[in-house]
């Protein structure tokens, strides 16, 4: 298993709007392609961020599913077109679990 940790910096004052959009529209669409492990927002430290972790069987599986997501017209028209103007930046990291990690 591999995990992808995505960190999005949201425009100031737009975090709750982004979270509502993701919960109502984005999440039902993206879960056709990826398994959500966890989803958080920041309250201390760097603010206006959401962090989410997705599970994939392999990098090849991730690439295949991300391609399919990027071709999903519902995703593009009903989520991405509304979500992108709310974002400042995004970061994506691929995480490999250690042999002693509780999540593998």
Chimera marker file (.cmm) of the C-alpha trace (Angstrom):
<marker_set name="trace">
<marker id="1" x="0.000" y="0.000" z="0.000" r="1" g="1" b="0" radius="0.5"/>
<marker id="2" x="1.005" y="3.578" z="-0.586" r="1" g="1" b="0" radius="0.5"/>
<marker id="3" x="-0.559" y="6.706" z="0.828" r="1" g="1" b="0" radius="0.5"/>
<marker id="4" x="-0.845" y="10.111" z="-0.727" r="1" g="1" b="0" radius="0.5"/>
<marker id="5" x="-0.961" y="13.080" z="1.627" r="1" g="1" b="0" radius="0.5"/>
<marker id="6" x="-2.378" y="16.197" z="0.006" r="1" g="1" b="0" radius="0.5"/>
<marker id="7" x="-2.187" y="19.601" z="1.703" r="1" g="1" b="0" radius="0.5"/>
<marker id="8" x="-4.264" y="22.441" z="0.306" r="1" g="1" b="0" radius="0.5"/>
<marker id="9" x="-3.857" y="26.035" z="1.410" r="1" g="1" b="0" radius="0.5"/>
<marker id="10" x="-7.231" y="27.728" z="1.195" r="1" g="1" b="0" radius="0.5"/>
<marker id="11" x="-7.768" y="31.441" z="0.628" r="1" g="1" b="0" radius="0.5"/>
<marker id="12" x="-8.311" y="33.311" z="3.903" r="1" g="1" b="0" radius="0.5"/>
<marker id="13" x="-11.939" y="33.166" z="4.960" r="1" g="1" b="0" radius="0.5"/>
<marker id="14" x="-12.837" y="30.374" z="2.506" r="1" g="1" b="0" radius="0.5"/>
<marker id="15" x="-12.004" y="27.210" z="4.492" r="1" g="1" b="0" radius="0.5"/>
<marker id="16" x="-15.560" y="26.449" z="5.622" r="1" g="1" b="0" radius="0.5"/>
<marker id="17" x="-16.878" y="27.073" z="2.099" r="1" g="1" b="0" radius="0.5"/>
<marker id="18" x="-14.251" y="24.675" z="0.701" r="1" g="1" b="0" radius="0.5"/>
<marker id="19" x="-15.011" y="22.002" z="3.315" r="1" g="1" b="0" radius="0.5"/>
<marker id="20" x="-18.758" y="22.187" z="2.588" r="1" g="1" b="0" radius="0.5"/>
<marker id="21" x="-18.127" y="21.951" z="-1.158" r="1" g="1" b="0" radius="0.5"/>
<marker id="22" x="-15.823" y="18.969" z="-0.703" r="1" g="1" b="0" radius="0.5"/>
<marker id="23" x="-18.172" y="17.135" z="1.654" r="1" g="1" b="0" radius="0.5"/>
<marker id="24" x="-21.261" y="17.635" z="-0.478" r="1" g="1" b="0" radius="0.5"/>
<marker id="25" x="-19.875" y="17.401" z="-4.011" r="1" g="1" b="0" radius="0.5"/>
<marker id="26" x="-16.194" y="16.435" z="-4.098" r="1" g="1" b="0" radius="0.5"/>
<marker id="27" x="-16.177" y="13.496" z="-1.705" r="1" g="1" b="0" radius="0.5"/>
<marker id="28" x="-18.973" y="11.505" z="-3.378" r="1" g="1" b="0" radius="0.5"/>
<marker id="29" x="-17.206" y="11.941" z="-6.729" r="1" g="1" b="0" radius="0.5"/>
<marker id="30" x="-13.614" y="11.209" z="-5.726" r="1" g="1" b="0" radius="0.5"/>
<marker id="31" x="-14.455" y="8.126" z="-3.661" r="1" g="1" b="0" radius="0.5"/>
<marker id="32" x="-15.314" y="6.374" z="-6.917" r="1" g="1" b="0" radius="0.5"/>
<marker id="33" x="-11.552" y="6.476" z="-7.583" r="1" g="1" b="0" radius="0.5"/>
<marker id="34" x="-9.729" y="6.602" z="-4.242" r="1" g="1" b="0" radius="0.5"/>
<marker id="35" x="-10.087" y="5.443" z="-0.646" r="1" g="1" b="0" radius="0.5"/>
<marker id="36" x="-10.063" y="8.242" z="1.925" r="1" g="1" b="0" radius="0.5"/>
<marker id="37" x="-8.001" y="7.460" z="5.032" r="1" g="1" b="0" radius="0.5"/>
<marker id="38" x="-8.411" y="10.787" z="6.835" r="1" g="1" b="0" radius="0.5"/>
<marker id="39" x="-9.315" y="14.432" z="6.312" r="1" g="1" b="0" radius="0.5"/>
<marker id="40" x="-8.357" y="17.307" z="8.611" r="1" g="1" b="0" radius="0.5"/>
<marker id="41" x="-8.198" y="21.097" z="8.773" r="1" g="1" b="0" radius="0.5"/>
<marker id="42" x="-5.713" y="23.175" z="10.734" r="1" g="1" b="0" radius="0.5"/>
<marker id="43" x="-6.473" y="25.304" z="13.763" r="1" g="1" b="0" radius="0.5"/>
<marker id="44" x="-2.978" y="25.982" z="15.137" r="1" g="1" b="0" radius="0.5"/>
<marker id="45" x="0.204" y="26.615" z="13.167" r="1" g="1" b="0" radius="0.5"/>
<marker id="46" x="-0.206" y="27.366" z="9.473" r="1" g="1" b="0" radius="0.5"/>
<marker id="47" x="-3.881" y="28.184" z="9.153" r="1" g="1" b="0" radius="0.5"/>
<marker id="48" x="-6.369" y="27.792" z="6.300" r="1" g="1" b="0" radius="0.5"/>
<marker id="49" x="-5.128" y="24.349" z="5.349" r="1" g="1" b="0" radius="0.5"/>
<marker id="50" x="-6.822" y="21.038" z="4.777" r="1" g="1" b="0" radius="0.5"/>
<marker id="51" x="-4.836" y="17.809" z="4.826" r="1" g="1" b="0" radius="0.5"/>
<marker id="52" x="-6.145" y="14.563" z="3.463" r="1" g="1" b="0" radius="0.5"/>
<marker id="53" x="-4.672" y="11.104" z="3.044" r="1" g="1" b="0" radius="0.5"/>
<marker id="54" x="-5.665" y="8.636" z="0.329" r="1" g="1" b="0" radius="0.5"/>
<marker id="55" x="-4.810" y="4.942" z="0.074" r="1" g="1" b="0" radius="0.5"/>
<marker id="56" x="-3.753" y="3.188" z="-3.135" r="1" g="1" b="0" radius="0.5"/>
<marker id="57" x="-2.502" y="-0.318" z="-3.816" r="1" g="1" b="0" radius="0.5"/>
<marker id="58" x="0.446" y="0.988" z="-5.852" r="1" g="1" b="0" radius="0.5"/>
<marker id="59" x="1.774" y="4.006" z="-7.728" r="1" g="1" b="0" radius="0.5"/>
<marker id="60" x="0.417" y="2.463" z="-10.936" r="1" g="1" b="0" radius="0.5"/>
<marker id="61" x="-3.048" y="2.158" z="-9.398" r="1" g="1" b="0" radius="0.5"/>
<marker id="62" x="-2.844" y="5.755" z="-8.222" r="1" g="1" b="0" radius="0.5"/>
<marker id="63" x="-1.855" y="6.983" z="-11.687" r="1" g="1" b="0" radius="0.5"/>
<marker id="64" x="-4.664" y="5.013" z="-13.317" r="1" g="1" b="0" radius="0.5"/>
<marker id="65" x="-7.313" y="6.247" z="-10.885" r="1" g="1" b="0" radius="0.5"/>
<marker id="66" x="-6.124" y="9.863" z="-10.980" r="1" g="1" b="0" radius="0.5"/>
<marker id="67" x="-6.291" y="9.765" z="-14.799" r="1" g="1" b="0" radius="0.5"/>
<marker id="68" x="-9.856" y="8.480" z="-14.621" r="1" g="1" b="0" radius="0.5"/>
<marker id="69" x="-10.773" y="11.189" z="-12.091" r="1" g="1" b="0" radius="0.5"/>
<marker id="70" x="-9.266" y="13.906" z="-14.295" r="1" g="1" b="0" radius="0.5"/>
<marker id="71" x="-11.465" y="12.676" z="-17.152" r="1" g="1" b="0" radius="0.5"/>
<marker id="72" x="-14.650" y="12.607" z="-15.074" r="1" g="1" b="0" radius="0.5"/>
<marker id="73" x="-16.776" y="15.472" z="-16.415" r="1" g="1" b="0" radius="0.5"/>
<marker id="74" x="-18.852" y="15.572" z="-13.235" r="1" g="1" b="0" radius="0.5"/>
<marker id="75" x="-15.637" y="16.095" z="-11.208" r="1" g="1" b="0" radius="0.5"/>
<marker id="76" x="-14.339" y="18.780" z="-13.580" r="1" g="1" b="0" radius="0.5"/>
<marker id="77" x="-17.575" y="20.715" z="-13.978" r="1" g="1" b="0" radius="0.5"/>
<marker id="78" x="-19.204" y="20.375" z="-10.562" r="1" g="1" b="0" radius="0.5"/>
<marker id="79" x="-16.222" y="20.382" z="-8.220" r="1" g="1" b="0" radius="0.5"/>
<marker id="80" x="-12.900" y="21.493" z="-9.718" r="1" g="1" b="0" radius="0.5"/>
<marker id="81" x="-14.310" y="24.526" z="-11.492" r="1" g="1" b="0" radius="0.5"/>
<marker id="82" x="-15.722" y="25.779" z="-8.169" r="1" g="1" b="0" radius="0.5"/>
<marker id="83" x="-12.906" y="24.578" z="-5.865" r="1" g="1" b="0" radius="0.5"/>
<marker id="84" x="-9.856" y="25.920" z="-7.720" r="1" g="1" b="0" radius="0.5"/>
<marker id="85" x="-10.679" y="29.610" z="-7.150" r="1" g="1" b="0" radius="0.5"/>
<marker id="86" x="-10.790" y="28.876" z="-3.386" r="1" g="1" b="0" radius="0.5"/>
<marker id="87" x="-7.210" y="27.508" z="-3.306" r="1" g="1" b="0" radius="0.5"/>
<marker id="88" x="-3.896" y="29.296" z="-2.832" r="1" g="1" b="0" radius="0.5"/>
<marker id="89" x="-1.637" y="26.261" z="-3.354" r="1" g="1" b="0" radius="0.5"/>
<marker id="90" x="-1.479" y="22.505" z="-3.026" r="1" g="1" b="0" radius="0.5"/>
<marker id="91" x="1.155" y="19.955" z="-2.132" r="1" g="1" b="0" radius="0.5"/>
<marker id="92" x="1.136" y="16.216" z="-2.671" r="1" g="1" b="0" radius="0.5"/>
<marker id="93" x="3.434" y="13.646" z="-1.051" r="1" g="1" b="0" radius="0.5"/>
<marker id="94" x="3.612" y="9.905" z="-1.546" r="1" g="1" b="0" radius="0.5"/>
<marker id="95" x="4.109" y="8.125" z="1.782" r="1" g="1" b="0" radius="0.5"/>
<marker id="96" x="5.462" y="4.608" z="2.241" r="1" g="1" b="0" radius="0.5"/>
<marker id="97" x="4.692" y="2.955" z="5.573" r="1" g="1" b="0" radius="0.5"/>
<marker id="98" x="7.486" y="1.604" z="7.722" r="1" g="1" b="0" radius="0.5"/>
<marker id="99" x="7.331" y="-2.011" z="8.832" r="1" g="1" b="0" radius="0.5"/>
<marker id="100" x="6.256" y="-0.853" z="12.321" r="1" g="1" b="0" radius="0.5"/>
<marker id="101" x="3.547" y="1.570" z="11.217" r="1" g="1" b="0" radius="0.5"/>
<marker id="102" x="0.058" y="0.786" z="12.551" r="1" g="1" b="0" radius="0.5"/>
<marker id="103" x="-1.265" y="1.731" z="9.096" r="1" g="1" b="0" radius="0.5"/>
<marker id="104" x="0.341" y="-0.121" z="6.228" r="1" g="1" b="0" radius="0.5"/>
<link id1="1" id2="2" r="1" g="1" b="0" radius="0.2"/>
<link id1="2" id2="3" r="1" g="1" b="0" radius="0.2"/>
<link id1="3" id2="4" r="1" g="1" b="0" radius="0.2"/>
<link id1="4" id2="5" r="1" g="1" b="0" radius="0.2"/>
<link id1="5" id2="6" r="1" g="1" b="0" radius="0.2"/>
<link id1="6" id2="7" r="1" g="1" b="0" radius="0.2"/>
<link id1="7" id2="8" r="1" g="1" b="0" radius="0.2"/>
<link id1="8" id2="9" r="1" g="1" b="0" radius="0.2"/>
<link id1="9" id2="10" r="1" g="1" b="0" radius="0.2"/>
<link id1="10" id2="11" r="1" g="1" b="0" radius="0.2"/>
<link id1="11" id2="12" r="1" g="1" b="0" radius="0.2"/>
<link id1="12" id2="13" r="1" g="1" b="0" radius="0.2"/>
<link id1="13" id2="14" r="1" g="1" b="0" radius="0.2"/>
<link id1="14" id2="15" r="1" g="1" b="0" radius="0.2"/>
<link id1="15" id2="16" r="1" g="1" b="0" radius="0.2"/>
<link id1="16" id2="17" r="1" g="1" b="0" radius="0.2"/>
<link id1="17" id2="18" r="1" g="1" b="0" radius="0.2"/>
<link id1="18" id2="19" r="1" g="1" b="0" radius="0.2"/>
<link id1="19" id2="20" r="1" g="1" b="0" radius="0.2"/>
<link id1="20" id2="21" r="1" g="1" b="0" radius="0.2"/>
<link id1="21" id2="22" r="1" g="1" b="0" radius="0.2"/>
<link id1="22" id2="23" r="1" g="1" b="0" radius="0.2"/>
<link id1="23" id2="24" r="1" g="1" b="0" radius="0.2"/>
<link id1="24" id2="25" r="1" g="1" b="0" radius="0.2"/>
<link id1="25" id2="26" r="1" g="1" b="0" radius="0.2"/>
<link id1="26" id2="27" r="1" g="1" b="0" radius="0.2"/>
<link id1="27" id2="28" r="1" g="1" b="0" radius="0.2"/>
<link id1="28" id2="29" r="1" g="1" b="0" radius="0.2"/>
<link id1="29" id2="30" r="1" g="1" b="0" radius="0.2"/>
<link id1="30" id2="31" r="1" g="1" b="0" radius="0.2"/>
<link id1="31" id2="32" r="1" g="1" b="0" radius="0.2"/>
<link id1="32" id2="33" r="1" g="1" b="0" radius="0.2"/>
<link id1="33" id2="34" r="1" g="1" b="0" radius="0.2"/>
<link id1="34" id2="35" r="1" g="1" b="0" radius="0.2"/>
<link id1="35" id2="36" r="1" g="1" b="0" radius="0.2"/>
<link id1="36" id2="37" r="1" g="1" b="0" radius="0.2"/>
<link id1="37" id2="38" r="1" g="1" b="0" radius="0.2"/>
<link id1="38" id2="39" r="1" g="1" b="0" radius="0.2"/>
<link id1="39" id2="40" r="1" g="1" b="0" radius="0.2"/>
<link id1="40" id2="41" r="1" g="1" b="0" radius="0.2"/>
<link id1="41" id2="42" r="1" g="1" b="0" radius="0.2"/>
<link id1="42" id2="43" r="1" g="1" b="0" radius="0.2"/>
<link id1="43" id2="44" r="1" g="1" b="0" radius="0.2"/>
<link id1="44" id2="45" r="1" g="1" b="0" radius="0.2"/>
<link id1="45" id2="46" r="1" g="1" b="0" radius="0.2"/>
<link id1="46" id2="47" r="1" g="1" b="0" radius="0.2"/>
<link id1="47" id2="48" r="1" g="1" b="0" radius="0.2"/>
<link id1="48" id2="49" r="1" g="1" b="0" radius="0.2"/>
<link id1="49" id2="50" r="1" g="1" b="0" radius="0.2"/>
<link id1="50" id2="51" r="1" g="1" b="0" radius="0.2"/>
<link id1="51" id2="52" r="1" g="1" b="0" radius="0.2"/>
<link id1="52" id2="53" r="1" g="1" b="0" radius="0.2"/>
<link id1="53" id2="54" r="1" g="1" b="0" radius="0.2"/>
<link id1="54" id2="55" r="1" g="1" b="0" radius="0.2"/>
<link id1="55" id2="56" r="1" g="1" b="0" radius="0.2"/>
<link id1="56" id2="57" r="1" g="1" b="0" radius="0.2"/>
<link id1="57" id2="58" r="1" g="1" b="0" radius="0.2"/>
<link id1="58" id2="59" r="1" g="1" b="0" radius="0.2"/>
<link id1="59" id2="60" r="1" g="1" b="0" radius="0.2"/>
<link id1="60" id2="61" r="1" g="1" b="0" radius="0.2"/>
<link id1="61" id2="62" r="1" g="1" b="0" radius="0.2"/>
<link id1="62" id2="63" r="1" g="1" b="0" radius="0.2"/>
<link id1="63" id2="64" r="1" g="1" b="0" radius="0.2"/>
<link id1="64" id2="65" r="1" g="1" b="0" radius="0.2"/>
<link id1="65" id2="66" r="1" g="1" b="0" radius="0.2"/>
<link id1="66" id2="67" r="1" g="1" b="0" radius="0.2"/>
<link id1="67" id2="68" r="1" g="1" b="0" radius="0.2"/>
<link id1="68" id2="69" r="1" g="1" b="0" radius="0.2"/>
<link id1="69" id2="70" r="1" g="1" b="0" radius="0.2"/>
<link id1="70" id2="71" r="1" g="1" b="0" radius="0.2"/>
<link id1="71" id2="72" r="1" g="1" b="0" radius="0.2"/>
<link id1="72" id2="73" r="1" g="1" b="0" radius="0.2"/>
<link id1="73" id2="74" r="1" g="1" b="0" radius="0.2"/>
<link id1="74" id2="75" r="1" g="1" b="0" radius="0.2"/>
<link id1="75" id2="76" r="1" g="1" b="0" radius="0.2"/>
<link id1="76" id2="77" r="1" g="1" b="0" radius="0.2"/>
<link id1="77" id2="78" r="1" g="1" b="0" radius="0.2"/>
<link id1="78" id2="79" r="1" g="1" b="0" radius="0.2"/>
<link id1="79" id2="80" r="1" g="1" b="0" radius="0.2"/>
<link id1="80" id2="81" r="1" g="1" b="0" radius="0.2"/>
<link id1="81" id2="82" r="1" g="1" b="0" radius="0.2"/>
<link id1="82" id2="83" r="1" g="1" b="0" radius="0.2"/>
<link id1="83" id2="84" r="1" g="1" b="0" radius="0.2"/>
<link id1="84" id2="85" r="1" g="1" b="0" radius="0.2"/>
<link id1="85" id2="86" r="1" g="1" b="0" radius="0.2"/>
<link id1="86" id2="87" r="1" g="1" b="0" radius="0.2"/>
<link id1="87" id2="88" r="1" g="1" b="0" radius="0.2"/>
<link id1="88" id2="89" r="1" g="1" b="0" radius="0.2"/>
<link id1="89" id2="90" r="1" g="1" b="0" radius="0.2"/>
<link id1="90" id2="91" r="1" g="1" b="0" radius="0.2"/>
<link id1="91" id2="92" r="1" g="1" b="0" radius="0.2"/>
<link id1="92" id2="93" r="1" g="1" b="0" radius="0.2"/>
<link id1="93" id2="94" r="1" g="1" b="0" radius="0.2"/>
<link id1="94" id2="95" r="1" g="1" b="0" radius="0.2"/>
<link id1="95" id2="96" r="1" g="1" b="0" radius="0.2"/>
<link id1="96" id2="97" r="1" g="1" b="0" radius="0.2"/>
<link id1="97" id2="98" r="1" g="1" b="0" radius="0.2"/>
<link id1="98" id2="99" r="1" g="1" b="0" radius="0.2"/>
<link id1="99" id2="100" r="1" g="1" b="0" radius="0.2"/>
<link id1="100" id2="101" r="1" g="1" b="0" radius="0.2"/>
<link id1="101" id2="102" r="1" g="1" b="0" radius="0.2"/>
<link id1="102" id2="103" r="1" g="1" b="0" radius="0.2"/>
<link id1="103" id2="104" r="1" g="1" b="0" radius="0.2"/>
</marker_set>
